[in-house]
Each structure stands twice: as C-alpha cells, then as structure tokens.
Amino acid sequence: MDNVDLRIAYLLGLNGRMSNREIARRLGITEGTVRTRLSNLTDERSLRIGAQFDIESLPEAYISLVGLKIDGRMLTDCAEKVSQLPSVLTTMIVSGRYDIIAVVLAYSRQTLVEFVTEQLSKIPGVKDSETYVVLKNINHWISAEKVSQLISEEGIL
C-alpha cells in the first residue's frame, strides 16, 4: 500500500459513495488507476468499504472494553476464539495489565451479561476478565453489518 492507495482510502472514508471519477479528479490520476487500485486493495483484503452507524445514534446499545488475563501458552488461540464471538468488534493482544482487550458491542444489557457470563467463560485459557462499559463514545462509527447482525440476533429485525 502506497501513498496513492492511502489517499484513495482517505477520500472514501470521508464519503464512501464518492465516485471513482471524483476521486481521480481530486488526486490528479486517471479513473482507471482508481478502479484498478480499489480492486487490488479489496482483493487483497487490505481495504473494505461499507456502511457504518454512529454508535451514539443507537441508545440501547452498549460498547464495552473487556480486559482478559490468559494462560500464556494459549494467548493466540484465545485471541482467535474471542474474535469470533458475535458481539466482538475487535480483539487486540496487548502489553500491560491484561493480555487481550476486546471491544464488544451488545444491543442490550442482557446481551452484555450473556457475553461475559456464558460466551467468554467457555473459552479455555481465559483466567480472568474485567469489563468497562463505555458511558459516552466520541466519534466512533460501527460497521452497519455488525450492528444489523446483533439486532437480528435480538429478534428486532
């Protein structure tokens, strides 16, 4: 990924509906170059373009940070398993007090309780967890795909 790819991604981040022609005009490159680069970036899974929700527009939803202490020999395996849980937006192996931090989106308080007490507790190697509920989120957009998935699991869709 080079500077042109980053600039294309930046413009799409500002407006995901911006045409290839407009991106090309703004960057001073051809529309074909934009099309080819976007195709390569998406084929390589370096870039994904999609709709996003401002999480603050979903007042029922809870975002939480969950710190996990893991049996050291199982760190990567645990991180992979945590990342596959439906409510998890992202999973990070970190240094410091915890081994893993997971960012969790729960559509209800009950969903968050089930995540911590039922789903997370079933993952071998998880020794301890601490959950921080986000009270206010500043400028955080969530994939519409993830929000729709969680809403359908709650039986709302």
N, C-alpha and C positions, 0 to 999 in steps of 0.2 A: 504494500500500500504506500503510495507516494503522496506528495502534496496535492496533486490534482484530485486524486481519489478522496482525500480528506476534505477538500473544498467542495466537491460534489456532495459528499455526505452532510457537510455542514449546511448547505443550502436546502437539502431535503429535510434536515432536522428543523429548519425554520418553517418550511412549508412542504409537507410530504406529497402534495398534489402539484408541485411545480413541474412544468413540462421539461422534457429534455432540451427542447429548443430554447426555453428561457434560461436554463442552467448553462447551456453552451454560450448564449449571448453574454451572460454575466461573467463568465470565466474566460471569454475570448477564445473558445475552442469550437470544434465542429460538433453538430448534433450527433453524428455518427460516433465520435470519440466518447461522448457522454453515454450513449447507448451501449457501446462495447464495454466501457469501464464498469457501468452498472451491472451488466450481465456477468462480467468476471467476478465482481465483488459479491454478488448474490450467489453465483455458482460455487464460489469458494467458501461460502458461509461467513464471510467477513462483514457483511452488511445485510441487515434485514429491514425492510420498510413496512410499516404497519400503523394502524390507528392506535391512539393512546388516550386514556382518560386522565383528567386531573383528579387525583385521589380525593381531594377535598370536596369534589362535587358528589361524592358517594358517602354521605354522613354515617351510614350504617356500617361501613367497612372499617376494619381495624388493621393498621400496619404495625407490626411488631418486629423488634430485633431480638433474636434468640441466640444467646451465647451458649456454646456447648463445650464441655470438657469430655475428651475422648480417650479411650485406651490407645496409647501412642502407636501401637502396631496396626491399628485399624483406621488410622486417620483418613487416608484417601478413600477407602471403601465406605466409611461412614459419610464423608462429604458427598460422595456419589449418591448414596441412598437418600440422604436428606434432600438433595437437589431434585430428586424425582417425586417427592411428596407434592400433592396437588396445590397446596397453599403456598409453597415456597417460590418466591420471585427470583432470588439469587442466593447462592451459597459461596462462602469465602473461607479458605484456610488462612488463619491469621496468627500473628505472634501476640504474646501478652497473656492476659488472664484466662482467655478461652482459646480453644484450638480451632473452633469453627464459629462463624457468625452466619446465621441465616436471616434473610429478610422475608417476612411472612405477611401475606395478605389474607385476612379472614373476613368473610362477609358478615359475620355476626360474632358476638361474644362466645356463644356456644361452639361455633366452629373453631375459635382460637383455643378454647378449653379442650376440645377433642383432639386438636393438633398436638398439644403439649402432652396430654394425659394418655392418649391412645396411639396416635401415629408415631410420634417421636420416641415414646418409651419402648416401642417394639424393635427399634434399630439396635442390633448388637454392637457393643462398643461405646455407646453413649453412657457416660458415668454420671453426668450432672448437667443441668441446664438452668439458665436464668432468662426470664422473658421481660423485655422492656416494651411497654405499649406506647406507641407514638401518640402524643396528645395533639400536636399540630404539625402538619407536614408543609414545608415551604418548597414550592416549585418542584414537585415530584409527580411525574407522569408515569402511568402504569399501562402496560400493553392491554389493549382492548380485548385481545384474545384471552388473556389470563383472567380479566375481570368477568368476561362472559362465561368462561368455564366455571368459575366459582359461583356465579349467580345461578347457573343451570344446576349445579350440584345442590344448591339450597332449594331448588324447586321453584324458583321465581320465573325462570324463562320457560 
